[in-house]
């Protein structure tokens, strides 16, 4: 039975990495989380950590189909 880091393909992202991936400011990410509308995160001590697959699920849940204006 292997217990290496390769057994866990999803390393947790920092707030900085998550904001960079989303193309938003870190402050915007904090604001989204404060309002309860941002991607789910984990508290590791005093730090927020984000699971990449859950961030992608959050992004996909906000998909908007084109609407004629």
Secondary structure by P-SEA (a helix, b strand, c coil): ccccccccccccccaaaaaaaacccaaaaaaaaaaccccbbbbcccbbbbcaaaaaaaaaaaccccccc
